[in-house]
Amino acid sequence: MGMAALNVASSPPSPLCSFSSIHSLNNHDYYNINHANCSHSASEWVSTKVNKNNCKFLPFPCSYHSSVPSTKPKSAVSRMQPNLSKSGGHGCSWIQGNSIHVHQIPISSKNWRRGSVDSALPSAPVEVASVQNFFEYICAGPLIGKMGLTSDTIAESIDKWILYGSLLSRLFQLNDMHLTDPQKKRFYHYYIPVFLWCENQISKHASQFKDGEDIPPLVIGFSAPQGCGKTTLVSALAHLFDVTGRKSATISIDDFYLTAEDQGKLREANPGNSLLELRGNAGSHDLPFSVETLTSLCKMTKEGMKMKLPRYDKSAYSGKGDRADPSAWPVVEGPLTVVLFEGWMLGFTPQPVEAVRAVDPQLEIVNKNLEAYYDAWDKFVDAWAVIKIQDPSCVYQWRLQAEIAMREAGKPGMTDEEIEDFVSRYLPAYKAYLPVLYGEGPKGSTPENLLVIEIDEGRNPILEN
């Protein structure tokens, strides 16, 4: 199975509320929302029915219909992995409606920037069914306690969960009626909780500025091993930001790799060092270019400002890679609310020479190169999401899945043997730097701006040991 297919197959369900269509997504004009015999919002339903323990629900399983068109902003799609196939198997959604009424509700960007999702929904509860099951499923997620959420706060924001789940279902072109359990986990136990955490970080960031001041975009760093689904996660977050009226930009450390020509020069300057022969480790990035790009992104505070985001083509030179032609770079427009910055070694910090030499003598020069990376990358990051794994060896299997997906999409990729050799060049860095990253967090991070998410081999979040 290709990585992209596995990512989606491990993403969760569709919402409670039925969103028949979203018009003018790029302009955030109107949502058409279907409700079955509504008389309150879903949040009111949960708070009055679930919390009072006197509710009567229709039988489970049940389902809600959603047919929002698959409108995909370029900022999300450009980084989305291929083959995001529709789910099969036996899924189970939550709500079964009766008669359907369509409500057309204007939504302003101003409202969305306040995160006012409830105000966009009809003020009448969904006279439907298993809101309680949906509510309890959300509360059982492994990230809920870590994020400081309670059953009360979830009940108050249940409409947000409904809306965001619907939007993600449409993004991934999933059948809302037949979402698998892994898909439900991916949406409601992973993507949406992380998005809510991002929203909270943005609110705290904005509160530091006075009225009338330009607010620079919040830069959120996502540090995660290769193949663990961070690009798909970031794409999902970018989509939610874009369709809720907040402009975002996505960037990867991969986009700052040296050109193929300069990588060849690096290889020649370090003969015999397999860790610098190919792209990946510290030393194989164009740091001045990254500083220039991140600095420019942080200045995107006004309407009308535009800039191109660099991209790297991993399929070039039979999978060895090269920087993509600037004509293919996506354009972002200001004012940006958030920059989503992801990478496999983001947040790594140099370690004592003796420690890295004990892991692999070739790592010594990589460790020296790493000294310049804080000023080039990490100092730009305002908030951190660290995706934690127990065993770095799973990176090989994930990378294999990604390359298979690339080949199935018609793009040239590495052979299985080349993949094994390629990943082996990253494992020393994982062994040397991950323990410190997991134990201390990235340099400059605090408990208030750091979210650590431990995932299993299926790329789903789990409770930390």
The 8 nearest C-alpha neighbors of each residue, nearest first, counted from 0:
[[1, 400, 5, 2, 4, 404, 403, 3],
 [2, 0, 404, 400, 4, 3, 403, 401],
 [1, 3, 400, 401, 5, 4, 6, 404],
 [4, 2, 6, 5, 80, 1, 83, 81],
 [5, 3, 7, 1, 6, 2, 83, 82],
 [4, 6, 8, 2, 3, 7, 9, 1],
 [7, 5, 3, 9, 4, 8, 2, 10],
 [8, 6, 10, 9, 4, 5, 83, 3],
 [9, 7, 5, 6, 10, 182, 4, 181],
 [8, 10, 181, 182, 7, 6, 185, 5],
 [182, 185, 9, 11, 7, 186, 8, 181],
 [183, 182, 12, 10, 186, 185, 184, 181],
 [13, 11, 183, 178, 182, 186, 14, 92],
 [12, 14, 175, 164, 165, 168, 92, 15],
 [15, 13, 161, 164, 165, 16, 12, 162],
 [14, 16, 161, 94, 63, 93, 17, 13],
 [15, 17, 14, 161, 63, 18, 34, 33],
 [16, 18, 65, 33, 64, 63, 19, 32],
 [19, 17, 32, 65, 33, 20, 67, 31],
 [20, 18, 66, 65, 67, 32, 31, 33],
 [21, 19, 67, 31, 18, 66, 68, 22],
 [20, 22, 30, 67, 31, 24, 29, 23],
 [21, 23, 24, 29, 30, 20, 28, 31],
 [22, 24, 26, 25, 28, 27, 21, 29],
 [25, 23, 27, 26, 22, 242, 21, 28],
 [24, 26, 23, 27, 242, 72, 241, 28],
 [25, 27, 23, 24, 28, 244, 242, 108],
 [28, 26, 24, 25, 23, 29, 244, 242],
 [29, 27, 26, 23, 106, 105, 22, 24],
 [30, 28, 105, 22, 104, 106, 27, 21],
 [29, 31, 21, 104, 103, 32, 22, 20],
 [32, 30, 103, 20, 102, 19, 21, 18],
 [33, 31, 18, 102, 101, 19, 30, 17],
 [32, 34, 101, 17, 18, 100, 19, 99],
 [35, 33, 99, 37, 100, 125, 17, 36],
 [34, 36, 99, 96, 97, 98, 37, 125],
 [37, 35, 126, 34, 98, 125, 38, 97],
 [38, 36, 125, 123, 124, 126, 35, 34],
 [123, 37, 39, 124, 122, 125, 36, 126],
 [123, 124, 40, 38, 122, 37, 43, 44],
 [41, 39, 124, 123, 122, 43, 42, 121],
 [40, 42, 44, 124, 43, 158, 125, 45],
 [43, 41, 157, 45, 155, 44, 40, 154],
 [44, 42, 46, 40, 41, 45, 47, 39],
 [45, 43, 41, 42, 47, 124, 48, 46],
 [44, 46, 49, 42, 48, 43, 154, 47],
 [45, 47, 43, 50, 154, 44, 48, 49],
 [48, 46, 44, 45, 43, 50, 51, 49],
 [47, 49, 54, 45, 51, 44, 50, 46],
 [50, 48, 45, 52, 51, 46, 47, 54],
 [49, 51, 46, 52, 48, 47, 45, 53],
 [50, 52, 53, 48, 49, 47, 54, 46],
 [53, 51, 49, 50, 54, 48, 47, 55],
 [54, 52, 51, 48, 55, 49, 50, 47],
 [53, 55, 48, 52, 49, 56, 51, 47],
 [54, 56, 53, 57, 48, 128, 129, 52],
 [57, 55, 128, 129, 54, 58, 127, 131],
 [56, 58, 128, 129, 59, 127, 55, 61],
 [59, 57, 60, 56, 61, 128, 129, 95],
 [60, 58, 61, 129, 57, 93, 128, 132],
 [59, 61, 93, 58, 91, 92, 62, 94],
 [60, 62, 94, 93, 95, 59, 92, 129],
 [61, 94, 63, 92, 95, 93, 176, 64],
 [64, 62, 94, 95, 17, 15, 16, 93],
 [63, 65, 17, 175, 176, 62, 66, 18],
 [64, 66, 17, 18, 19, 67, 175, 63],
 [65, 67, 19, 20, 68, 18, 64, 169],
 [66, 68, 20, 19, 21, 169, 65, 18],
 [69, 67, 70, 66, 20, 169, 21, 170],
 [68, 70, 169, 170, 71, 67, 172, 171],
 [71, 69, 68, 72, 170, 24, 169, 67],
 [70, 72, 76, 69, 73, 170, 75, 238],
 [73, 71, 74, 75, 76, 70, 238, 241],
 [72, 74, 76, 75, 77, 71, 329, 78],
 [73, 75, 72, 77, 76, 248, 249, 237],
 [76, 74, 234, 73, 238, 72, 77, 237],
 [75, 77, 79, 73, 78, 74, 71, 72],
 [78, 76, 73, 75, 74, 79, 329, 80],
 [77, 79, 76, 75, 234, 80, 230, 74],
 [80, 78, 76, 77, 231, 234, 75, 81],
 [79, 81, 3, 78, 231, 82, 83, 230],
 [82, 80, 83, 3, 79, 408, 404, 405],
 [81, 83, 84, 4, 3, 80, 404, 408],
 [84, 82, 4, 81, 3, 171, 7, 85],
 [85, 83, 82, 4, 86, 172, 7, 173],
 [86, 84, 173, 172, 174, 87, 83, 171],
 [87, 85, 173, 84, 178, 174, 8, 88],
 [86, 88, 85, 89, 177, 179, 178, 90],
 [87, 89, 90, 179, 86, 177, 178, 180],
 [90, 88, 177, 179, 87, 91, 178, 180],
 [89, 91, 179, 177, 178, 88, 180, 92],
 [90, 92, 177, 178, 60, 179, 93, 89],
 [93, 91, 62, 61, 176, 94, 12, 178],
 [92, 94, 62, 61, 129, 15, 60, 133],
 [93, 62, 95, 61, 63, 128, 15, 129],
 [96, 94, 62, 61, 63, 127, 128, 97],
 [95, 97, 35, 127, 94, 98, 63, 99],
 [96, 98, 35, 99, 95, 36, 127, 126],
 [99, 97, 35, 36, 96, 100, 34, 33],
 [98, 100, 35, 34, 33, 97, 101, 36],
 [101, 99, 33, 34, 102, 35, 98, 36],
 [102, 100, 33, 32, 31, 103, 99, 34],
 [101, 103, 32, 31, 104, 100, 33, 121],
 [104, 102, 31, 30, 29, 101, 32, 105],
 [103, 105, 29, 30, 102, 106, 119, 31],
 [106, 104, 29, 28, 107, 103, 30, 119],
 [107, 105, 28, 29, 104, 119, 27, 108],
 [106, 108, 109, 110, 111, 105, 28, 27],
 [107, 109, 244, 111, 110, 112, 106, 27],
 [110, 108, 112, 107, 111, 113, 244, 106],
 [111, 109, 113, 107, 108, 112, 115, 114],
 [110, 112, 114, 108, 113, 109, 243, 115],
 [113, 111, 109, 114, 110, 108, 245, 244],
 [114, 112, 111, 110, 115, 109, 202, 116],
 [113, 115, 111, 112, 116, 110, 198, 243],
 [116, 114, 113, 110, 111, 117, 118, 119],
 [115, 117, 119, 118, 159, 114, 158, 111],
 [118, 116, 119, 120, 115, 158, 159, 156],
 [119, 117, 116, 120, 115, 121, 122, 110],
 [118, 120, 117, 116, 106, 104, 121, 115],
 [121, 119, 117, 118, 122, 40, 116, 104],
 [122, 120, 123, 40, 119, 39, 102, 37],
 [123, 121, 39, 40, 120, 38, 124, 37],
 [39, 38, 122, 124, 40, 37, 121, 125],
 [39, 125, 123, 40, 38, 37, 41, 44],
 [124, 126, 37, 127, 35, 41, 34, 39],
 [127, 125, 36, 37, 124, 35, 128, 38],
 [128, 126, 125, 96, 95, 94, 35, 57],
 [127, 129, 57, 56, 94, 130, 95, 126],
 [128, 130, 131, 132, 94, 93, 56, 57],
 [129, 131, 133, 132, 128, 134, 45, 93],
 [130, 132, 134, 129, 133, 135, 49, 45],
 [133, 131, 135, 129, 134, 130, 136, 93],
 [132, 134, 130, 136, 131, 135, 93, 137],
 [133, 135, 131, 137, 132, 136, 130, 138],
 [136, 134, 138, 132, 137, 133, 131, 139],
 [137, 135, 133, 139, 134, 138, 132, 140],
 [136, 138, 134, 139, 135, 140, 187, 133],
 [137, 139, 135, 136, 140, 134, 150, 143],
 [140, 138, 136, 137, 135, 141, 143, 188],
 [139, 141, 188, 138, 137, 142, 143, 136],
 [140, 142, 462, 461, 143, 139, 460, 188],
 [143, 141, 145, 140, 144, 146, 188, 192],
 [142, 144, 146, 148, 145, 140, 141, 147],
 [145, 143, 147, 146, 142, 148, 141, 149],
 [146, 144, 142, 143, 147, 148, 141, 450],
 [147, 145, 143, 144, 148, 142, 196, 450],
 [146, 148, 144, 145, 143, 149, 142, 152],
 [149, 147, 143, 146, 144, 152, 153, 150],
 [150, 148, 152, 151, 153, 147, 144, 143],
 [149, 151, 153, 152, 154, 138, 148, 134],
 [152, 150, 154, 149, 153, 155, 46, 148],
 [153, 151, 155, 149, 154, 150, 148, 156],
 [152, 154, 150, 156, 155, 151, 157, 149],
 [155, 153, 151, 157, 152, 156, 42, 45],
 [154, 156, 152, 42, 153, 157, 151, 46],
 [157, 155, 153, 158, 159, 154, 42, 152],
 [156, 158, 42, 160, 154, 159, 153, 155],
 [159, 157, 161, 156, 160, 41, 42, 117],
 [160, 158, 162, 161, 157, 156, 116, 163],
 [161, 159, 157, 163, 158, 162, 164, 156],
 [162, 160, 14, 158, 159, 164, 15, 163],
 [161, 163, 159, 165, 164, 160, 158, 166],
 [164, 162, 166, 160, 165, 161, 159, 167],
 [165, 163, 14, 13, 167, 161, 166, 162],
 [164, 166, 14, 168, 162, 13, 163, 167],
 [165, 167, 163, 169, 168, 164, 170, 162],
 [168, 166, 170, 164, 169, 165, 163, 171],
 [169, 167, 165, 173, 171, 166, 170, 13],
 [168, 170, 172, 69, 166, 167, 171, 67],
 [171, 169, 167, 168, 69, 172, 166, 71],
 [170, 172, 168, 173, 169, 83, 167, 7],
 [173, 171, 169, 170, 85, 168, 69, 174],
 [174, 172, 85, 168, 171, 86, 175, 169],
 [173, 175, 176, 177, 86, 178, 85, 172],
 [176, 174, 13, 177, 173, 178, 65, 64],
 [175, 177, 174, 92, 62, 178, 64, 63],
 [178, 176, 90, 174, 175, 91, 89, 179],
 [179, 177, 90, 12, 91, 175, 182, 176],
 [178, 180, 90, 182, 181, 89, 183, 177],
 [179, 181, 183, 182, 184, 11, 90, 178],
 [182, 180, 9, 184, 183, 179, 10, 11],
 [11, 10, 183, 181, 9, 185, 179, 184],
 [11, 184, 182, 12, 180, 186, 181, 185],
 [185, 183, 11, 188, 181, 182, 187, 186],
 [10, 184, 186, 11, 182, 189, 183, 9],
 [187, 185, 11, 190, 10, 183, 184, 189],
 [188, 186, 184, 191, 189, 183, 185, 137],
 [187, 189, 140, 184, 185, 186, 192, 141],
 [188, 190, 185, 192, 186, 187, 191, 193],
 [191, 189, 186, 193, 192, 194, 185, 187],
 [190, 192, 194, 193, 187, 189, 186, 195],
 [193, 191, 195, 194, 189, 190, 196, 188],
 [194, 192, 196, 190, 191, 195, 189, 197],
 [193, 195, 191, 197, 196, 192, 236, 190],
 [196, 194, 198, 192, 197, 193, 191, 199],
 [195, 197, 193, 199, 194, 198, 192, 200],
 [198, 196, 194, 200, 195, 199, 201, 193],
 [199, 197, 195, 201, 196, 200, 194, 202],
 [198, 200, 196, 202, 197, 201, 195, 203],
 [199, 201, 197, 203, 198, 202, 204, 196],
 [202, 200, 204, 198, 199, 203, 205, 197],
 [203, 201, 199, 205, 204, 200, 206, 198],
 [204, 202, 206, 200, 201, 205, 199, 207],
 [203, 205, 201, 202, 206, 207, 200, 217],
 [206, 204, 202, 207, 203, 208, 201, 214],
 [207, 205, 203, 208, 204, 202, 209, 201],
 [206, 208, 205, 204, 209, 203, 214, 202],
 [209, 207, 206, 205, 212, 210, 214, 204],
 [210, 208, 212, 211, 207, 206, 205, 213],
 [211, 209, 212, 208, 213, 206, 214, 205],
 [210, 212, 209, 213, 208, 214, 205, 300],
 [213, 211, 210, 209, 214, 208, 215, 300],
 [212, 214, 300, 215, 211, 301, 208, 210],
 [213, 215, 212, 300, 216, 205, 208, 336],
 [216, 214, 297, 300, 298, 213, 217, 299],
 [217, 215, 336, 337, 335, 297, 218, 338],
 [216, 218, 337, 338, 381, 219, 201, 336],
 [219, 217, 338, 380, 381, 337, 339, 216],
 [220, 218, 382, 339, 383, 380, 381, 340],
 [219, 221, 383, 340, 341, 380, 384, 382],
 [222, 220, 341, 384, 385, 340, 383, 223],
 [223, 221, 385, 345, 342, 343, 341, 386],
 [222, 224, 386, 343, 385, 221, 342, 229],
 [225, 223, 343, 227, 226, 394, 222, 344],
 [226, 224, 343, 227, 394, 223, 398, 397],
 [225, 227, 397, 398, 228, 394, 224, 401],
 [226, 228, 225, 458, 229, 224, 397, 223],
 [229, 227, 231, 226, 230, 232, 6, 458],
 [228, 230, 232, 231, 227, 233, 223, 341],
 [231, 229, 233, 232, 228, 234, 78, 79],
 [230, 232, 234, 228, 229, 233, 79, 235],
 [233, 231, 229, 235, 230, 234, 228, 236],
 [232, 234, 236, 230, 235, 231, 229, 237],
 [233, 235, 75, 231, 237, 232, 236, 79],
 [236, 234, 238, 232, 233, 237, 231, 239],
 [235, 237, 233, 239, 238, 234, 194, 240],
 [238, 236, 234, 240, 239, 235, 75, 233],
 [237, 239, 241, 235, 236, 240, 75, 242],
 [240, 238, 236, 242, 237, 241, 243, 235],
 [241, 239, 237, 245, 243, 238, 242, 236],
 [240, 242, 238, 245, 244, 243, 239, 246],
 [243, 241, 244, 239, 240, 24, 238, 27],
 [244, 242, 240, 241, 111, 245, 239, 27],
 [243, 245, 108, 241, 242, 111, 27, 240],
 [246, 244, 240, 241, 336, 243, 247, 112],
 [247, 245, 335, 336, 241, 240, 244, 334],
 [246, 248, 337, 335, 338, 336, 237, 245],
 [247, 249, 338, 339, 331, 250, 337, 74],
 [250, 248, 339, 338, 340, 247, 74, 251],
 [249, 251, 340, 339, 341, 248, 252, 254],
 [252, 250, 341, 253, 254, 340, 342, 249],
 [251, 253, 342, 254, 255, 341, 250, 256],
 [254, 252, 251, 255, 256, 311, 342, 310],
 [255, 253, 310, 311, 252, 251, 256, 309],
 [256, 254, 253, 252, 284, 285, 289, 257],
 [257, 255, 284, 253, 254, 285, 283, 258],
 [258, 256, 284, 285, 262, 261, 283, 259],
 [257, 259, 321, 261, 260, 322, 262, 256],
 [258, 260, 321, 262, 261, 263, 257, 320],
 [261, 259, 263, 258, 262, 264, 257, 321],
 [262, 260, 264, 263, 258, 259, 257, 265],
 [263, 261, 265, 259, 264, 260, 257, 258],
 [262, 264, 266, 260, 261, 265, 259, 267],
 [263, 265, 261, 267, 262, 266, 268, 260],
 [266, 264, 262, 268, 263, 267, 261, 269],
 [265, 267, 276, 263, 269, 264, 268, 275],
 [266, 268, 264, 265, 269, 270, 263, 276],
 [267, 269, 265, 266, 270, 264, 263, 275],
 [270, 268, 266, 267, 272, 265, 271, 275],
 [271, 269, 272, 267, 268, 266, 276, 273],
 [270, 272, 273, 269, 276, 266, 275, 361],
 [273, 271, 274, 270, 269, 275, 361, 276],
 [272, 274, 276, 275, 271, 424, 277, 361],
 [275, 273, 424, 272, 276, 280, 361, 277],
 [276, 274, 273, 277, 272, 266, 280, 278],
 [275, 277, 266, 273, 274, 272, 278, 265],
 [278, 276, 275, 279, 274, 262, 319, 266],
 [279, 277, 283, 280, 256, 275, 262, 276],
 [280, 278, 283, 277, 281, 425, 275, 256],
 [279, 281, 283, 282, 278, 275, 274, 365],
 [282, 280, 365, 369, 368, 283, 284, 279],
 [281, 283, 368, 284, 280, 365, 369, 275],
 [282, 284, 278, 281, 257, 256, 280, 279],
 [285, 283, 256, 257, 255, 282, 286, 281],
 [284, 286, 257, 288, 255, 287, 256, 289],
 [285, 287, 289, 288, 284, 375, 290, 255],
 [288, 286, 290, 289, 285, 291, 375, 292],
 [287, 289, 291, 286, 285, 290, 292, 255],
 [288, 290, 286, 292, 291, 287, 255, 293],
 [291, 289, 287, 375, 293, 288, 292, 294],
 [290, 292, 288, 294, 289, 293, 287, 295],
 [293, 291, 289, 295, 294, 290, 288, 296],
 [294, 292, 296, 290, 295, 291, 289, 297],
 [293, 295, 297, 291, 292, 296, 290, 298],
 [294, 296, 298, 292, 293, 297, 291, 299],
 [297, 295, 293, 298, 299, 294, 292, 338],
 [296, 298, 294, 295, 299, 215, 216, 293],
 [297, 299, 295, 296, 300, 215, 294, 216],
 [300, 298, 333, 296, 334, 297, 335, 301],
 [299, 301, 334, 298, 333, 215, 335, 213],
 [302, 300, 334, 333, 304, 299, 303, 213],
 [301, 303, 333, 334, 304, 300, 332, 299],
 [302, 304, 333, 301, 305, 332, 334, 299],
 [305, 303, 333, 332, 302, 301, 299, 306],
 [306, 304, 332, 331, 333, 303, 330, 307],
 [305, 307, 330, 331, 308, 332, 304, 296],
 [306, 308, 330, 329, 328, 331, 309, 305],
 [307, 309, 329, 328, 330, 310, 306, 331],
 [310, 308, 328, 254, 307, 325, 311, 323],
 [309, 311, 254, 323, 328, 322, 308, 312],
 [310, 312, 322, 254, 323, 321, 313, 253],
 [313, 311, 323, 321, 314, 320, 322, 315],
 [314, 312, 320, 315, 318, 311, 321, 319],
 [313, 315, 318, 312, 411, 320, 412, 317],
 [316, 314, 320, 318, 317, 313, 321, 312],
 [315, 317, 319, 318, 320, 314, 321, 313],
 [318, 316, 315, 412, 411, 319, 314, 413],
 [317, 319, 314, 412, 413, 320, 315, 316],
 [318, 320, 316, 317, 315, 313, 314, 321],
 [321, 319, 313, 315, 318, 314, 312, 316],
 [320, 322, 259, 258, 312, 315, 311, 323],
 [323, 321, 311, 258, 312, 310, 324, 320],
 [322, 324, 311, 312, 310, 321, 325, 327],
 [323, 325, 326, 327, 322, 328, 310, 311],
 [326, 324, 328, 327, 323, 309, 310, 307],
 [325, 327, 324, 328, 323, 329, 307, 309],
 [328, 326, 325, 324, 329, 323, 310, 309],
 [327, 329, 325, 309, 308, 326, 307, 310],
 [330, 328, 308, 307, 327, 331, 74, 73],
 [329, 331, 307, 306, 308, 328, 305, 332],
 [332, 330, 305, 306, 307, 248, 329, 333],
 [333, 331, 305, 304, 334, 303, 306, 330],
 [334, 332, 335, 304, 299, 302, 301, 300],
 [333, 335, 300, 301, 302, 299, 332, 336],
 [334, 336, 333, 246, 216, 247, 337, 299],
 [337, 335, 216, 246, 247, 245, 217, 334],
 [336, 338, 216, 217, 247, 335, 218, 339],
 [339, 337, 218, 248, 247, 249, 217, 340],
 [338, 340, 249, 219, 218, 248, 250, 220],
 [341, 339, 220, 250, 251, 249, 219, 221],
 [342, 340, 221, 251, 220, 222, 252, 250],
 [341, 343, 252, 345, 222, 344, 251, 223],
 [342, 344, 224, 223, 225, 222, 345, 341],
 [345, 343, 347, 342, 346, 222, 223, 224],
 [344, 346, 222, 342, 347, 343, 341, 377],
 [345, 347, 441, 344, 377, 348, 222, 442],
 [348, 346, 344, 345, 432, 436, 441, 349],
 [347, 349, 346, 350, 369, 432, 370, 442],
 [350, 348, 366, 369, 370, 347, 351, 367],
 [349, 351, 352, 348, 355, 354, 366, 432],
 [352, 350, 354, 353, 355, 349, 366, 356],
 [351, 353, 355, 354, 356, 350, 363, 366],
 [352, 354, 356, 351, 355, 357, 350, 363],
 [355, 353, 357, 351, 352, 356, 350, 358],
 [354, 356, 358, 357, 352, 353, 431, 362],
 [355, 357, 360, 359, 353, 358, 354, 363],
 [358, 356, 354, 355, 359, 353, 360, 352],
 [357, 359, 355, 356, 427, 431, 354, 360],
 [358, 360, 356, 361, 362, 357, 355, 427],
 [361, 359, 356, 362, 363, 357, 358, 355],
 [362, 360, 359, 363, 272, 364, 274, 356],
 [361, 363, 365, 360, 359, 364, 366, 355],
 [364, 362, 366, 365, 361, 360, 356, 355],
 [365, 363, 367, 366, 362, 368, 361, 282],
 [366, 364, 368, 362, 281, 367, 363, 369],
 [365, 367, 369, 363, 364, 368, 349, 362],
 [366, 368, 364, 365, 369, 370, 363, 349],
 [369, 367, 365, 366, 370, 282, 281, 364],
 [368, 370, 366, 372, 367, 371, 281, 349],
 [369, 371, 368, 372, 367, 349, 373, 366],
 [372, 370, 369, 373, 374, 368, 375, 286],
 [373, 371, 375, 369, 374, 370, 376, 377],
 [374, 372, 377, 376, 375, 378, 371, 370],
 [373, 375, 372, 378, 376, 371, 377, 379],
 [374, 376, 372, 290, 373, 286, 289, 371],
 [377, 375, 373, 374, 372, 378, 379, 290],
 [376, 378, 373, 379, 380, 346, 374, 375],
 [377, 379, 380, 374, 376, 373, 375, 443],
 [378, 380, 377, 376, 381, 218, 293, 375],
 [379, 381, 218, 377, 378, 219, 220, 382],
 [382, 380, 218, 219, 217, 379, 383, 448],
 [383, 381, 448, 219, 380, 449, 220, 218],
 [384, 382, 449, 220, 219, 448, 221, 450],
 [383, 385, 450, 221, 451, 449, 220, 222],
 [386, 384, 451, 222, 221, 387, 452, 223],
 [387, 385, 452, 223, 453, 451, 222, 384],
 [386, 388, 453, 452, 385, 454, 451, 223],
 [389, 387, 390, 454, 453, 391, 455, 386],
 [388, 390, 391, 387, 455, 453, 454, 456],
 [389, 391, 392, 388, 393, 394, 456, 387],
 [392, 390, 393, 394, 389, 388, 429, 426],
 [391, 393, 394, 390, 395, 426, 396, 389],
 [394, 392, 395, 391, 396, 390, 397, 456],
 [395, 393, 397, 392, 396, 391, 398, 225],
 [394, 396, 398, 393, 397, 392, 422, 399],
 [397, 395, 399, 393, 398, 394, 400, 392],
 [398, 396, 226, 394, 400, 399, 395, 401],
 [399, 397, 401, 395, 226, 400, 396, 394],
 [398, 400, 396, 402, 397, 401, 395, 403],
 [399, 401, 2, 1, 397, 403, 398, 402],
 [402, 400, 2, 398, 404, 399, 403, 1],
 [401, 403, 405, 399, 404, 400, 412, 406],
 [402, 404, 406, 400, 405, 401, 1, 407],
 [405, 403, 1, 407, 401, 402, 406, 2],
 [404, 406, 402, 408, 410, 403, 407, 401],
 [405, 407, 410, 403, 409, 408, 404, 411],
 [406, 408, 404, 409, 405, 403, 410, 1],
 [409, 407, 405, 406, 410, 404, 81, 82],
 [408, 410, 406, 407, 411, 405, 404, 412],
 [409, 411, 406, 405, 408, 412, 314, 407],
 [412, 410, 314, 317, 406, 318, 409, 405],
 [413, 411, 318, 317, 314, 406, 402, 410],
 [412, 414, 318, 417, 418, 317, 415, 402],
 [413, 415, 417, 416, 418, 412, 402, 419],
 [414, 416, 418, 417, 419, 413, 399, 402],
 [417, 415, 419, 418, 414, 420, 413, 421],
 [416, 418, 420, 414, 419, 415, 413, 421],
 [419, 417, 421, 415, 416, 420, 413, 422],
 [420, 418, 416, 422, 417, 421, 423, 415],
 [419, 421, 417, 423, 418, 422, 416, 424],
 [420, 422, 418, 419, 423, 424, 417, 425],
 [423, 421, 424, 425, 419, 420, 395, 418],
 [422, 424, 420, 426, 425, 421, 419, 427],
 [423, 425, 274, 422, 421, 426, 273, 420],
 [426, 424, 422, 423, 428, 427, 429, 280],
 [425, 427, 429, 423, 428, 424, 430, 422],
 [428, 426, 430, 429, 425, 431, 358, 359],
 [429, 427, 431, 430, 426, 425, 432, 362],
 [430, 428, 426, 433, 427, 432, 431, 425],
 [429, 431, 427, 428, 432, 433, 426, 358],
 [430, 432, 428, 429, 355, 427, 433, 358],
 [433, 431, 429, 435, 434, 428, 347, 430],
 [432, 434, 436, 429, 435, 437, 430, 431],
 [435, 433, 437, 436, 432, 438, 431, 430],
 [436, 434, 438, 437, 433, 432, 439, 440],
 [437, 435, 440, 433, 434, 439, 438, 441],
 [438, 436, 434, 435, 440, 439, 433, 387],
 [439, 437, 435, 436, 434, 440, 433, 441],
 [438, 440, 436, 435, 437, 441, 442, 434],
 [439, 441, 436, 437, 438, 444, 442, 435],
 [442, 440, 346, 444, 436, 443, 439, 347],
 [441, 443, 444, 440, 346, 348, 377, 373],
 [442, 444, 441, 445, 378, 377, 440, 381],
 [445, 443, 441, 442, 449, 448, 440, 446],
 [444, 446, 447, 448, 449, 443, 440, 382],
 [447, 445, 449, 448, 444, 450, 440, 383],
 [446, 448, 445, 449, 444, 450, 382, 200],
 [449, 447, 382, 445, 446, 383, 444, 450],
 [450, 448, 383, 446, 447, 384, 445, 382],
 [449, 451, 384, 385, 383, 452, 448, 446],
 [452, 450, 385, 384, 386, 449, 453, 387],
 [453, 451, 386, 387, 385, 460, 454, 450],
 [452, 454, 387, 460, 461, 386, 388, 463],
 [453, 455, 460, 459, 458, 461, 388, 387],
 [454, 456, 458, 457, 459, 460, 461, 388],
 [457, 455, 458, 454, 393, 459, 388, 227],
 [456, 458, 455, 459, 9, 454, 5, 6],
 [459, 457, 455, 454, 456, 227, 460, 228],
 [458, 460, 454, 457, 455, 461, 185, 9],
 [461, 459, 454, 453, 452, 189, 455, 141],
 [462, 460, 454, 141, 453, 463, 459, 455],
 [461, 463, 141, 464, 453, 460, 142, 452],
 [464, 462, 453, 461, 452, 141, 454, 460],
 [463, 462, 461, 453, 389, 454, 388, 387]]
